[in-house]
Amino acid sequence: MYQSIQRFLNKERPSIAISQKTTKKQFLSEHNKLSPLDLQATILLLSRFRTEKALLFKNENWSIDKLRRPFVLWLTSLTSKDKEKINKN
């Protein structure tokens, strides 16, 4: 599993420019475009991530380069039940 996560994290960089301000919806779109099915995200998962990892956010910018790796690591730490519970709220 570790190798598949590493391959996923090392995929080609997203098409959104680094300096461009990125919204949560843009981040979600780029993340899901680059992710295998088992790592697809939802707005609810992103919202929970932002709450739990508030120190990563200085503003409302969802920087692909800055946040994608921490998000994937956080996402892979969740169980299926955790994801279902978050998505139900």
N, C-alpha and C positions, 0 to 999 in steps of 0.2 A: 504494500500500500504506500509506503514511504516513497518508493521510486515513482509511482504514478502521480503522487502529489508534486514531486519535484519536476516531473515532465510537464505537468499542468502549469506550475508556477513559472517555468522557463519558456512558455509559449511566446510567440511573437507579440510584441508590444501592442497595446490597443491603438485604435486609429484616432482617438481624441488627443489633441495636442496637450503637452504637459502644462503649458502656461494657461490654457483655457480653463475657465471656471466650470466645474462639472457639477451637475445636479444629481440628486439621489436617483432619479429615473434614468439619467444618462449612464451613471455608474452601473445600475442594475442591468441595463441593456448591454453594455460592453462586457460586463462580467458574465452574463448568461450566454453571450455570443461565443465567448472563449472557453466556456466551461463544459465538461461532460455532464450528462443528465443527472448524475448523483450529486453534483455540486451546484446545481441551479439554485438561484435564490429568489426571494420574494421581497416586496417592500416591507412586509412585517419583519422578516429576518434582518433586513438592513436597519430598521428602526431599533430593534433589540440590540444589534451590534453597536449602534451609536450610543445607546444608553449605557451598555456595559463597558464600552471602551471610550468614554467621554474625553479622556486625556489626549486621544489621537486627533480630536477635532478642535480647531481654534475658531472656525467659522462654519458656514454652511457648505463649503466647498468639499465635494466628494472626489478628491484627487485619486485617479486610477493608480498612479505610480506609488503614492504614499499609503493608500488604504487597502489595495487589493490583496496583497500578501497577508497582512494581519487578518483581513476578513476571511480568507480561505483557511487560515490556521484556526481561527475561531469556529468557522463553520464545520470543519472536519472534527472538531472536539465535541460537537453536539451528537447526541444519539438520535435515532429516527423518532423516538417518542418526544424528545425535546423539540425537534423541528415541527412536529405535528402540533404540539401544545402551543408553540409560538404562533404558528400560522392560524390557529383557531381563534386567537385573541384579536 
